[in-house]
Amino acid sequence: MEILYHVLFLVLECPNLKLKKPPWLHVPSAMTVYALVVVSYFLITGGIIYDVIVEPPSVGSMTDERGHQRMKLASYLMG
């Protein structure tokens, strides 16, 4: 296996890049990361994220107890 890696890295050569971090980018605090993880956890386990990805809510439709979706007639009062 070591020979395979040696041959592979003889062929491939990493470019010499000097990358710098943008000055406006900073590491978020631990509490911010924790809050994002907790909020995303509750959104995912609550099914909100899944519902939006799989079937975005549409205006004027409703789902019955069997899961079939149909258009709902909406009447507006003009006055």
PDB file with SEQRES, HELIX, SHEET and CRYST1 records, atoms N, CA, C and O in Angstrom:
SEQRES   1 A   79  MET GLU ILE LEU TYR HIS VAL LEU PHE LEU VAL LEU GLU          
SEQRES   2 A   79  CYS PRO ASN LEU LYS LEU LYS LYS PRO PRO TRP LEU HIS          
SEQRES   3 A   79  VAL PRO SER ALA MET THR VAL TYR ALA LEU VAL VAL VAL          
SEQRES   4 A   79  SER TYR PHE LEU ILE THR GLY GLY ILE ILE TYR ASP VAL          
SEQRES   5 A   79  ILE VAL GLU PRO PRO SER VAL GLY SER MET THR ASP GLU          
SEQRES   6 A   79  ARG GLY HIS GLN ARG MET LYS LEU ALA SER TYR LEU MET          
SEQRES   7 A   79  GLY                                                          
HELIX    1 AA1 GLU A    2  VAL A   11  1                                  10    
HELIX    2 AA2 ALA A   30  THR A   45  1                                  16    
HELIX    3 AA3 ILE A   48  VAL A   54  1                                   7    
SHEET    1 AA1 2 SER A  61  THR A  63  0                                        
SHEET    2 AA1 2 GLN A  69  MET A  71 -1                                        
CRYST1    1.000    1.000    1.000  90.00  90.00  90.00 P 1           1          
ATOM      1  N   MET A   1       0.827  -1.194   0.000  1.00  0.00           N  
ATOM      2  CA  MET A   1       0.000   0.000   0.000  1.00  0.00           C  
ATOM      3  C   MET A   1       0.868   1.253   0.000  1.00  0.00           C  
ATOM      4  O   MET A   1       0.546   2.252  -0.643  1.00  0.00           O  
ATOM      5  N   GLU A   2       1.964   1.178   0.729  1.00  0.00           N  
ATOM      6  CA  GLU A   2       2.883   2.315   0.789  1.00  0.00           C  
ATOM      7  C   GLU A   2       3.480   2.612  -0.583  1.00  0.00           C  
ATOM      8  O   GLU A   2       3.704   3.771  -0.932  1.00  0.00           O  
ATOM      9  N   ILE A   3       3.734   1.565  -1.353  1.00  0.00           N  
ATOM     10  CA  ILE A   3       4.295   1.747  -2.698  1.00  0.00           C  
ATOM     11  C   ILE A   3       3.283   2.451  -3.588  1.00  0.00           C  
ATOM     12  O   ILE A   3       3.649   3.311  -4.388  1.00  0.00           O  
ATOM     13  N   LEU A   4       2.024   2.093  -3.452  1.00  0.00           N  
ATOM     14  CA  LEU A   4       0.966   2.729  -4.243  1.00  0.00           C  
ATOM     15  C   LEU A   4       0.885   4.223  -3.945  1.00  0.00           C  
ATOM     16  O   LEU A   4       0.767   5.037  -4.861  1.00  0.00           O  
ATOM     17  N   TYR A   5       0.949   4.580  -2.667  1.00  0.00           N  
ATOM     18  CA  TYR A   5       0.946   5.994  -2.303  1.00  0.00           C  
ATOM     19  C   TYR A   5       2.171   6.709  -2.858  1.00  0.00           C  
ATOM     20  O   TYR A   5       2.075   7.840  -3.335  1.00  0.00           O  
ATOM     21  N   HIS A   6       3.299   6.059  -2.794  1.00  0.00           N  
ATOM     22  CA  HIS A   6       4.538   6.669  -3.277  1.00  0.00           C  
ATOM     23  C   HIS A   6       4.453   6.948  -4.777  1.00  0.00           C  
ATOM     24  O   HIS A   6       4.834   8.027  -5.230  1.00  0.00           O  
ATOM     25  N   VAL A   7       3.952   5.976  -5.549  1.00  0.00           N  
ATOM     26  CA  VAL A   7       3.808   6.155  -6.997  1.00  0.00           C  
ATOM     27  C   VAL A   7       2.781   7.238  -7.291  1.00  0.00           C  
ATOM     28  O   VAL A   7       2.982   8.061  -8.184  1.00  0.00           O  
ATOM     29  N   LEU A   8       1.687   7.240  -6.549  1.00  0.00           N  
ATOM     30  CA  LEU A   8       0.635   8.228  -6.766  1.00  0.00           C  
ATOM     31  C   LEU A   8       1.152   9.645  -6.541  1.00  0.00           C  
ATOM     32  O   LEU A   8       0.854  10.546  -7.325  1.00  0.00           O  
ATOM     33  N   PHE A   9       1.922   9.844  -5.479  1.00  0.00           N  
ATOM     34  CA  PHE A   9       2.412  11.183  -5.185  1.00  0.00           C  
ATOM     35  C   PHE A   9       3.632  11.562  -6.012  1.00  0.00           C  
ATOM     36  O   PHE A   9       4.022  12.729  -6.022  1.00  0.00           O  
ATOM     37  N   LEU A  10       4.238  10.620  -6.696  1.00  0.00           N  
ATOM     38  CA  LEU A  10       5.261  10.968  -7.680  1.00  0.00           C  
ATOM     39  C   LEU A  10       4.614  11.580  -8.915  1.00  0.00           C  
ATOM     40  O   LEU A  10       5.172  12.484  -9.537  1.00  0.00           O  
ATOM     41  N   VAL A  11       3.430  11.080  -9.264  1.00  0.00           N  
ATOM     42  CA  VAL A  11       2.711  11.576 -10.441  1.00  0.00           C  
ATOM     43  C   VAL A  11       2.008  12.888 -10.119  1.00  0.00           C  
ATOM     44  O   VAL A  11       2.089  13.843 -10.891  1.00  0.00           O  
ATOM     45  N   LEU A  12       1.326  12.939  -8.994  1.00  0.00           N  
ATOM     46  CA  LEU A  12       0.580  14.133  -8.603  1.00  0.00           C  
ATOM     47  C   LEU A  12       1.481  15.092  -7.847  1.00  0.00           C  
ATOM     48  O   LEU A  12       2.310  14.683  -7.034  1.00  0.00           O  
ATOM     49  N   GLU A  13       1.306  16.353  -8.125  1.00  0.00           N  
ATOM     50  CA  GLU A  13       2.085  17.361  -7.410  1.00  0.00           C  
ATOM     51  C   GLU A  13       1.138  18.449  -6.921  1.00  0.00           C  
ATOM     52  O   GLU A  13       0.346  18.983  -7.697  1.00  0.00           O  
ATOM     53  N   CYS A  14       1.216  18.768  -5.665  1.00  0.00           N  
ATOM     54  CA  CYS A  14       0.356  19.793  -5.094  1.00  0.00           C  
ATOM     55  C   CYS A  14       0.834  21.170  -5.538  1.00  0.00           C  
ATOM     56  O   CYS A  14       2.037  21.428  -5.547  1.00  0.00           O  
ATOM     57  N   PRO A  15      -0.089  22.058  -5.905  1.00  0.00           N  
ATOM     58  CA  PRO A  15       0.321  23.411  -6.288  1.00  0.00           C  
ATOM     59  C   PRO A  15       0.780  24.207  -5.070  1.00  0.00           C  
ATOM     60  O   PRO A  15       0.335  23.964  -3.949  1.00  0.00           O  
ATOM     61  N   ASN A  16       1.658  25.139  -5.304  1.00  0.00           N  
ATOM     62  CA  ASN A  16       2.183  25.977  -4.229  1.00  0.00           C  
ATOM     63  C   ASN A  16       1.318  27.233  -4.138  1.00  0.00           C  
ATOM     64  O   ASN A  16       1.631  28.254  -4.751  1.00  0.00           O  
ATOM     65  N   LEU A  17       0.239  27.153  -3.377  1.00  0.00           N  
ATOM     66  CA  LEU A  17      -0.679  28.277  -3.225  1.00  0.00           C  
ATOM     67  C   LEU A  17      -0.469  28.928  -1.872  1.00  0.00           C  
ATOM     68  O   LEU A  17      -0.249  28.254  -0.866  1.00  0.00           O  
ATOM     69  N   LYS A  18      -0.539  30.230  -1.866  1.00  0.00           N  
ATOM     70  CA  LYS A  18      -0.456  30.965  -0.604  1.00  0.00           C  
ATOM     71  C   LYS A  18      -1.823  31.599  -0.364  1.00  0.00           C  
ATOM     72  O   LYS A  18      -2.100  32.714  -0.807  1.00  0.00           O  
ATOM     73  N   LEU A  19      -2.654  30.868   0.339  1.00  0.00           N  
ATOM     74  CA  LEU A  19      -4.009  31.333   0.617  1.00  0.00           C  
ATOM     75  C   LEU A  19      -4.049  32.023   1.966  1.00  0.00           C  
ATOM     76  O   LEU A  19      -3.433  31.575   2.933  1.00  0.00           O  
ATOM     77  N   LYS A  20      -4.784  33.119   2.010  1.00  0.00           N  
ATOM     78  CA  LYS A  20      -4.960  33.842   3.262  1.00  0.00           C  
ATOM     79  C   LYS A  20      -6.442  33.917   3.589  1.00  0.00           C  
ATOM     80  O   LYS A  20      -7.293  33.957   2.701  1.00  0.00           O  
ATOM     81  N   LYS A  21      -6.725  33.933   4.858  1.00  0.00           N  
ATOM     82  CA  LYS A  21      -8.100  34.062   5.324  1.00  0.00           C  
ATOM     83  C   LYS A  21      -8.545  35.512   5.121  1.00  0.00           C  
ATOM     84  O   LYS A  21      -7.785  36.432   5.425  1.00  0.00           O  
ATOM     85  N   PRO A  22      -9.772  35.735   4.607  1.00  0.00           N  
ATOM     86  CA  PRO A  22     -10.255  37.112   4.473  1.00  0.00           C  
ATOM     87  C   PRO A  22     -10.306  37.794   5.841  1.00  0.00           C  
ATOM     88  O   PRO A  22     -10.642  37.154   6.837  1.00  0.00           O  
ATOM     89  N   PRO A  23      -9.976  39.082   5.895  1.00  0.00           N  
ATOM     90  CA  PRO A  23      -9.940  39.755   7.202  1.00  0.00           C  
ATOM     91  C   PRO A  23     -11.311  39.883   7.868  1.00  0.00           C  
ATOM     92  O   PRO A  23     -11.385  40.001   9.091  1.00  0.00           O  
ATOM     93  N   TRP A  24     -12.394  39.862   7.094  1.00  0.00           N  
ATOM     94  CA  TRP A  24     -13.722  40.012   7.680  1.00  0.00           C  
ATOM     95  C   TRP A  24     -14.264  38.689   8.223  1.00  0.00           C  
ATOM     96  O   TRP A  24     -15.275  38.682   8.925  1.00  0.00           O  
ATOM     97  N   LEU A  25     -13.605  37.570   7.907  1.00  0.00           N  
ATOM     98  CA  LEU A  25     -14.059  36.263   8.369  1.00  0.00           C  
ATOM     99  C   LEU A  25     -13.434  35.936   9.717  1.00  0.00           C  
ATOM    100  O   LEU A  25     -12.214  35.974   9.876  1.00  0.00           O  
ATOM    101  N   HIS A  26     -14.285  35.614  10.684  1.00  0.00           N  
ATOM    102  CA  HIS A  26     -13.776  35.237  11.994  1.00  0.00           C  
ATOM    103  C   HIS A  26     -14.515  33.998  12.495  1.00  0.00           C  
ATOM    104  O   HIS A  26     -15.613  33.689  12.031  1.00  0.00           O  
ATOM    105  N   VAL A  27     -13.919  33.310  13.421  1.00  0.00           N  
ATOM    106  CA  VAL A  27     -14.496  32.088  13.972  1.00  0.00           C  
ATOM    107  C   VAL A  27     -15.647  32.464  14.903  1.00  0.00           C  
ATOM    108  O   VAL A  27     -15.477  33.303  15.788  1.00  0.00           O  
ATOM    109  N   PRO A  28     -16.829  31.844  14.711  1.00  0.00           N  
ATOM    110  CA  PRO A  28     -17.943  32.164  15.610  1.00  0.00           C  
ATOM    111  C   PRO A  28     -17.670  31.636  17.017  1.00  0.00           C  
ATOM    112  O   PRO A  28     -16.872  30.721  17.218  1.00  0.00           O  
ATOM    113  N   SER A  29     -18.348  32.234  17.965  1.00  0.00           N  
ATOM    114  CA  SER A  29     -18.163  31.794  19.349  1.00  0.00           C  
ATOM    115  C   SER A  29     -18.789  30.415  19.543  1.00  0.00           C  
ATOM    116  O   SER A  29     -19.609  29.968  18.742  1.00  0.00           O  
ATOM    117  N   ALA A  30     -18.391  29.766  20.606  1.00  0.00           N  
ATOM    118  CA  ALA A  30     -18.903  28.427  20.895  1.00  0.00           C  
ATOM    119  C   ALA A  30     -20.406  28.459  21.146  1.00  0.00           C  
ATOM    120  O   ALA A  30     -21.117  27.527  20.770  1.00  0.00           O  
ATOM    121  N   MET A  31     -20.893  29.518  21.774  1.00  0.00           N  
ATOM    122  CA  MET A  31     -22.325  29.621  22.063  1.00  0.00           C  
ATOM    123  C   MET A  31     -23.131  29.789  20.771  1.00  0.00           C  
ATOM    124  O   MET A  31     -24.241  29.265  20.672  1.00  0.00           O  
ATOM    125  N   THR A  32     -22.597  30.506  19.785  1.00  0.00           N  
ATOM    126  CA  THR A  32     -23.279  30.669  18.501  1.00  0.00           C  
ATOM    127  C   THR A  32     -23.383  29.332  17.781  1.00  0.00           C  
ATOM    128  O   THR A  32     -24.445  28.988  17.261  1.00  0.00           O  
ATOM    129  N   VAL A  33     -22.303  28.585  17.749  1.00  0.00           N  
ATOM    130  CA  VAL A  33     -22.317  27.273  17.098  1.00  0.00           C  
ATOM    131  C   VAL A  33     -23.293  26.344  17.812  1.00  0.00           C  
ATOM    132  O   VAL A  33     -24.045  25.618  17.162  1.00  0.00           O  
ATOM    133  N   TYR A  34     -23.287  26.361  19.132  1.00  0.00           N  
ATOM    134  CA  TYR A  34     -24.200  25.525  19.912  1.00  0.00           C  
ATOM    135  C   TYR A  34     -25.657  25.892  19.613  1.00  0.00           C  
ATOM    136  O   TYR A  34     -26.498  25.009  19.446  1.00  0.00           O  
ATOM    137  N   ALA A  35     -25.953  27.185  19.545  1.00  0.00           N  
ATOM    138  CA  ALA A  35     -27.322  27.624  19.271  1.00  0.00           C  
ATOM    139  C   ALA A  35     -27.766  27.179  17.879  1.00  0.00           C  
ATOM    140  O   ALA A  35     -28.906  26.748  17.708  1.00  0.00           O  
ATOM    141  N   LEU A  36     -26.888  27.274  16.889  1.00  0.00           N  
ATOM    142  CA  LEU A  36     -27.233  26.833  15.537  1.00  0.00           C  
ATOM    143  C   LEU A  36     -27.484  25.326  15.491  1.00  0.00           C  
ATOM    144  O   LEU A  36     -28.402  24.867  14.812  1.00  0.00           O  
ATOM    145  N   VAL A  37     -26.681  24.571  16.202  1.00  0.00           N  
ATOM    146  CA  VAL A  37     -26.864  23.116  16.236  1.00  0.00           C  
ATOM    147  C   VAL A  37     -28.185  22.758  16.905  1.00  0.00           C  
ATOM    148  O   VAL A  37     -28.911  21.896  16.410  1.00  0.00           O  
ATOM    149  N   VAL A  38     -28.508  23.403  18.019  1.00  0.00           N  
ATOM    150  CA  VAL A  38     -29.752  23.093  18.736  1.00  0.00           C  
ATOM    151  C   VAL A  38     -30.970  23.489  17.907  1.00  0.00           C  
ATOM    152  O   VAL A  38     -31.932  22.726  17.821  1.00  0.00           O  
ATOM    153  N   VAL A  39     -30.939  24.669  17.298  1.00  0.00           N  
ATOM    154  CA  VAL A  39     -32.076  25.118  16.481  1.00  0.00           C  
ATOM    155  C   VAL A  39     -32.265  24.197  15.286  1.00  0.00           C  
ATOM    156  O   VAL A  39     -33.390  23.798  14.986  1.00  0.00           O  
ATOM    157  N   SER A  40     -31.173  23.850  14.594  1.00  0.00           N  
ATOM    158  CA  SER A  40     -31.307  22.960  13.442  1.00  0.00           C  
ATOM    159  C   SER A  40     -31.769  21.570  13.867  1.00  0.00           C  
ATOM    160  O   SER A  40     -32.503  20.915  13.127  1.00  0.00           O  
ATOM    161  N   TYR A  41     -31.354  21.112  15.039  1.00  0.00           N  
ATOM    162  CA  TYR A  41     -31.805  19.811  15.544  1.00  0.00           C  
ATOM    163  C   TYR A  41     -33.321  19.799  15.728  1.00  0.00           C  
ATOM    164  O   TYR A  41     -33.992  18.858  15.304  1.00  0.00           O  
ATOM    165  N   PHE A  42     -33.855  20.834  16.355  1.00  0.00           N  
ATOM    166  CA  PHE A  42     -35.296  20.860  16.588  1.00  0.00           C  
ATOM    167  C   PHE A  42     -36.074  21.065  15.293  1.00  0.00           C  
ATOM    168  O   PHE A  42     -37.182  20.544  15.160  1.00  0.00           O  
ATOM    169  N   LEU A  43     -35.527  21.805  14.342  1.00  0.00           N  
ATOM    170  CA  LEU A  43     -36.205  21.961  13.055  1.00  0.00           C  
ATOM    171  C   LEU A  43     -36.221  20.650  12.279  1.00  0.00           C  
ATOM    172  O   LEU A  43     -37.213  20.327  11.627  1.00  0.00           O  
ATOM    173  N   ILE A  44     -35.137  19.898  12.346  1.00  0.00           N  
ATOM    174  CA  ILE A  44     -35.076  18.631  11.620  1.00  0.00           C  
ATOM    175  C   ILE A  44     -35.950  17.583  12.291  1.00  0.00           C  
ATOM    176  O   ILE A  44     -36.714  16.897  11.611  1.00  0.00           O  
ATOM    177  N   THR A  45     -35.855  17.442  13.614  1.00  0.00           N  
ATOM    178  CA  THR A  45     -36.661  16.425  14.294  1.00  0.00           C  
ATOM    179  C   THR A  45     -38.139  16.780  14.298  1.00  0.00           C  
ATOM    180  O   THR A  45     -38.987  15.890  14.372  1.00  0.00           O  
ATOM    181  N   GLY A  46     -38.458  18.053  14.221  1.00  0.00           N  
ATOM    182  CA  GLY A  46     -39.853  18.460  14.144  1.00  0.00           C  
ATOM    183  C   GLY A  46     -40.446  18.256  12.766  1.00  0.00           C  
ATOM    184  O   GLY A  46     -41.661  18.361  12.599  1.00  0.00           O  
ATOM    185  N   GLY A  47     -39.616  17.966  11.774  1.00  0.00           N  
ATOM    186  CA  GLY A  47     -40.093  17.708  10.425  1.00  0.00           C  
ATOM    187  C   GLY A  47     -40.255  18.946   9.578  1.00  0.00           C  
ATOM    188  O   GLY A  47     -40.700  18.846   8.435  1.00  0.00           O  
ATOM    189  N   ILE A  48     -39.913  20.105  10.094  1.00  0.00           N  
ATOM    190  CA  ILE A  48     -40.104  21.341   9.334  1.00  0.00           C  
ATOM    191  C   ILE A  48     -39.161  21.380   8.142  1.00  0.00           C  
ATOM    192  O   ILE A  48     -39.582  21.691   7.028  1.00  0.00           O  
ATOM    193  N   ILE A  49     -37.894  21.068   8.364  1.00  0.00           N  
ATOM    194  CA  ILE A  49     -36.922  21.079   7.271  1.00  0.00           C  
ATOM    195  C   ILE A  49     -37.303  20.032   6.231  1.00  0.00           C  
ATOM    196  O   ILE A  49     -37.250  20.312   5.033  1.00  0.00           O  
ATOM    197  N   TYR A  50     -37.685  18.837   6.661  1.00  0.00           N  
ATOM    198  CA  TYR A  50     -38.050  17.759   5.744  1.00  0.00           C  
ATOM    199  C   TYR A  50     -39.259  18.154   4.900  1.00  0.00           C  
ATOM    200  O   TYR A  50     -39.265  17.934   3.689  1.00  0.00           O  
ATOM    201  N   ASP A  51     -40.272  18.729   5.522  1.00  0.00           N  
ATOM    202  CA  ASP A  51     -41.471  19.122   4.787  1.00  0.00           C  
ATOM    203  C   ASP A  51     -41.170  20.182   3.741  1.00  0.00           C  
ATOM    204  O   ASP A  51     -41.719  20.136   2.641  1.00  0.00           O  
ATOM    205  N   VAL A  52     -40.320  21.120   4.061  1.00  0.00           N  
ATOM    206  CA  VAL A  52     -40.005  22.188   3.111  1.00  0.00           C  
ATOM    207  C   VAL A  52     -39.202  21.635   1.944  1.00  0.00           C  
ATOM    208  O   VAL A  52     -39.414  22.050   0.805  1.00  0.00           O  
ATOM    209  N   ILE A  53     -38.282  20.706   2.200  1.00  0.00           N  
ATOM    210  CA  ILE A  53     -37.463  20.154   1.122  1.00  0.00           C  
ATOM    211  C   ILE A  53     -38.282  19.209   0.247  1.00  0.00           C  
ATOM    212  O   ILE A  53     -38.227  19.311  -0.979  1.00  0.00           O  
ATOM    213  N   VAL A  54     -39.032  18.301   0.843  1.00  0.00           N  
ATOM    214  CA  VAL A  54     -39.756  17.290   0.079  1.00  0.00           C  
ATOM    215  C   VAL A  54     -40.957  17.886  -0.633  1.00  0.00           C  
ATOM    216  O   VAL A  54     -41.156  17.639  -1.822  1.00  0.00           O  
ATOM    217  N   GLU A  55     -41.745  18.653   0.062  1.00  0.00           N  
ATOM    218  CA  GLU A  55     -42.956  19.208  -0.536  1.00  0.00           C  
ATOM    219  C   GLU A  55     -43.163  20.624  -0.021  1.00  0.00           C  
ATOM    220  O   GLU A  55     -43.736  20.826   1.049  1.00  0.00           O  
ATOM    221  N   PRO A  56     -42.696  21.603  -0.787  1.00  0.00           N  
ATOM    222  CA  PRO A  56     -42.881  22.983  -0.342  1.00  0.00           C  
ATOM    223  C   PRO A  56     -44.368  23.318  -0.229  1.00  0.00           C  
ATOM    224  O   PRO A  56     -45.166  22.889  -1.062  1.00  0.00           O  
ATOM    225  N   PRO A  57     -44.735  24.068   0.778  1.00  0.00           N  
ATOM    226  CA  PRO A  57     -46.147  24.409   0.929  1.00  0.00           C  
ATOM    227  C   PRO A  57     -46.618  25.295  -0.223  1.00  0.00           C  
ATOM    228  O   PRO A  57     -45.931  26.235  -0.622  1.00  0.00           O  
ATOM    229  N   SER A  58     -47.788  24.982  -0.742  1.00  0.00           N  
ATOM    230  CA  SER A  58     -48.325  25.782  -1.833  1.00  0.00           C  
ATOM    231  C   SER A  58     -49.589  26.487  -1.357  1.00  0.00           C  
ATOM    232  O   SER A  58     -50.317  25.978  -0.505  1.00  0.00           O  
ATOM    233  N   VAL A  59     -49.831  27.641  -1.908  1.00  0.00           N  
ATOM    234  CA  VAL A  59     -50.977  28.452  -1.520  1.00  0.00           C  
ATOM    235  C   VAL A  59     -52.223  27.894  -2.193  1.00  0.00           C  
ATOM    236  O   VAL A  59     -52.217  27.618  -3.393  1.00  0.00           O  
ATOM    237  N   GLY A  60     -53.277  27.732  -1.431  1.00  0.00           N  
ATOM    238  CA  GLY A  60     -54.545  27.291  -1.992  1.00  0.00           C  
ATOM    239  C   GLY A  60     -54.734  25.795  -2.018  1.00  0.00           C  
ATOM    240  O   GLY A  60     -55.712  25.320  -2.596  1.00  0.00           O  
ATOM    241  N   SER A  61     -53.842  25.031  -1.418  1.00  0.00           N  
ATOM    242  CA  SER A  61     -54.029  23.582  -1.400  1.00  0.00           C  
ATOM    243  C   SER A  61     -54.124  23.105   0.038  1.00  0.00           C  
ATOM    244  O   SER A  61     -53.609  23.738   0.959  1.00  0.00           O  
ATOM    245  N   MET A  62     -54.787  21.986   0.208  1.00  0.00           N  
ATOM    246  CA  MET A  62     -54.899  21.409   1.539  1.00  0.00           C  
ATOM    247  C   MET A  62     -54.735  19.899   1.431  1.00  0.00           C  
ATOM    248  O   MET A  62     -55.024  19.312   0.388  1.00  0.00           O  
ATOM    249  N   THR A  63     -54.276  19.277   2.498  1.00  0.00           N  
ATOM    250  CA  THR A  63     -54.065  17.834   2.535  1.00  0.00           C  
ATOM    251  C   THR A  63     -55.085  17.219   3.480  1.00  0.00           C  
ATOM    252  O   THR A  63     -55.246  17.679   4.611  1.00  0.00           O  
ATOM    253  N   ASP A  64     -55.783  16.166   3.013  1.00  0.00           N  
ATOM    254  CA  ASP A  64     -56.766  15.522   3.878  1.00  0.00           C  
ATOM    255  C   ASP A  64     -56.075  14.505   4.787  1.00  0.00           C  
ATOM    256  O   ASP A  64     -54.851  14.371   4.768  1.00  0.00           O  
ATOM    257  N   GLU A  65     -56.886  13.781   5.593  1.00  0.00           N  
ATOM    258  CA  GLU A  65     -56.312  12.872   6.584  1.00  0.00           C  
ATOM    259  C   GLU A  65     -55.619  11.668   5.958  1.00  0.00           C  
ATOM    260  O   GLU A  65     -54.827  11.004   6.627  1.00  0.00           O  
ATOM    261  N   ARG A  66     -55.895  11.373   4.698  1.00  0.00           N  
ATOM    262  CA  ARG A  66     -55.235  10.250   4.024  1.00  0.00           C  
ATOM    263  C   ARG A  66     -53.943  10.672   3.333  1.00  0.00           C  
ATOM    264  O   ARG A  66     -53.211   9.824   2.823  1.00  0.00           O  
ATOM    265  N   GLY A  67     -53.662  11.950   3.310  1.00  0.00           N  
ATOM    266  CA  GLY A  67     -52.438  12.435   2.690  1.00  0.00           C  
ATOM    267  C   GLY A  67     -52.600  12.887   1.256  1.00  0.00           C  
ATOM    268  O   GLY A  67     -51.614  13.230   0.603  1.00  0.00           O  
ATOM    269  N   HIS A  68     -53.841  12.896   0.742  1.00  0.00           N  
ATOM    270  CA  HIS A  68     -54.070  13.354  -0.621  1.00  0.00           C  
ATOM    271  C   HIS A  68     -54.165  14.878  -0.630  1.00  0.00           C  
ATOM    272  O   HIS A  68     -54.774  15.487   0.249  1.00  0.00           O  
ATOM    273  N   GLN A  69     -53.558  15.461  -1.628  1.00  0.00           N  
ATOM    274  CA  GLN A  69     -53.561  16.920  -1.710  1.00  0.00           C  
ATOM    275  C   GLN A  69     -54.529  17.358  -2.800  1.00  0.00           C  
ATOM    276  O   GLN A  69     -54.546  16.793  -3.893  1.00  0.00           O  
ATOM    277  N   ARG A  70     -55.323  18.354  -2.496  1.00  0.00           N  
ATOM    278  CA  ARG A  70     -56.267  18.883  -3.479  1.00  0.00           C  
ATOM    279  C   ARG A  70     -56.349  20.389  -3.316  1.00  0.00           C  
ATOM    280  O   ARG A  70     -55.951  20.950  -2.295  1.00  0.00           O  
ATOM    281  N   MET A  71     -56.870  21.017  -4.337  1.00  0.00           N  
ATOM    282  CA  MET A  71     -56.991  22.471  -4.309  1.00  0.00           C  
ATOM    283  C   MET A  71     -58.167  22.865  -3.424  1.00  0.00           C  
ATOM    284  O   MET A  71     -59.220  22.227  -3.443  1.00  0.00           O  
ATOM    285  N   LYS A  72     -57.971  23.904  -2.665  1.00  0.00           N  
ATOM    286  CA  LYS A  72     -59.012  24.412  -1.780  1.00  0.00           C  
ATOM    287  C   LYS A  72     -59.566  25.684  -2.415  1.00  0.00           C  
ATOM    288  O   LYS A  72     -58.815  26.592  -2.772  1.00  0.00           O  
ATOM    289  N   LEU A  73     -60.869  25.735  -2.548  1.00  0.00           N  
ATOM    290  CA  LEU A  73     -61.479  26.928  -3.106  1.00  0.00           C  
ATOM    291  C   LEU A  73     -61.487  28.023  -2.049  1.00  0.00           C  
ATOM    292  O   LEU A  73     -62.019  27.849  -0.953  1.00  0.00           O  
ATOM    293  N   ALA A  74     -60.904  29.121  -2.393  1.00  0.00           N  
ATOM    294  CA  ALA A  74     -60.838  30.238  -1.452  1.00  0.00           C  
ATOM    295  C   ALA A  74     -61.750  31.345  -1.960  1.00  0.00           C  
ATOM    296  O   ALA A  74     -61.689  31.732  -3.127  1.00  0.00           O  
ATOM    297  N   SER A  75     -62.580  31.837  -1.085  1.00  0.00           N  
ATOM    298  CA  SER A  75     -63.446  32.944  -1.466  1.00  0.00           C  
ATOM    299  C   SER A  75     -63.009  34.181  -0.693  1.00  0.00           C  
ATOM    300  O   SER A  75     -62.741  34.120   0.507  1.00  0.00           O  
ATOM    301  N   TYR A  76     -62.946  35.263  -1.375  1.00  0.00           N  
ATOM    302  CA  TYR A  76     -62.518  36.520  -0.775  1.00  0.00           C  
ATOM    303  C   TYR A  76     -63.688  37.494  -0.754  1.00  0.00           C  
ATOM    304  O   TYR A  76     -64.471  37.565  -1.702  1.00  0.00           O  
ATOM    305  N   LEU A  77     -63.792  38.221   0.307  1.00  0.00           N  
ATOM    306  CA  LEU A  77     -64.809  39.257   0.396  1.00  0.00           C  
ATOM    307  C   LEU A  77     -64.218  40.568  -0.093  1.00  0.00           C  
ATOM    308  O   LEU A  77     -63.222  41.060   0.438  1.00  0.00           O  
ATOM    309  N   MET A  78     -64.831  41.103  -1.084  1.00  0.00           N  
ATOM    310  CA  MET A  78     -64.381  42.397  -1.593  1.00  0.00           C  
ATOM    311  C   MET A  78     -65.260  43.472  -0.978  1.00  0.00           C  
ATOM    312  O   MET A  78     -66.487  43.386  -1.035  1.00  0.00           O  
ATOM    313  N   GLY A  79     -64.664  44.439  -0.415  1.00  0.00           N  
ATOM    314  CA  GLY A  79     -65.515  45.440   0.196  1.00  0.00           C  
ATOM    315  C   GLY A  79     -64.822  46.712   0.503  1.00  0.00           C  
ATOM    316  O   GLY A  79     -65.440  47.640   1.024  1.00  0.00           O  
TER     317      GLY A  79                                                      
END                                                                             
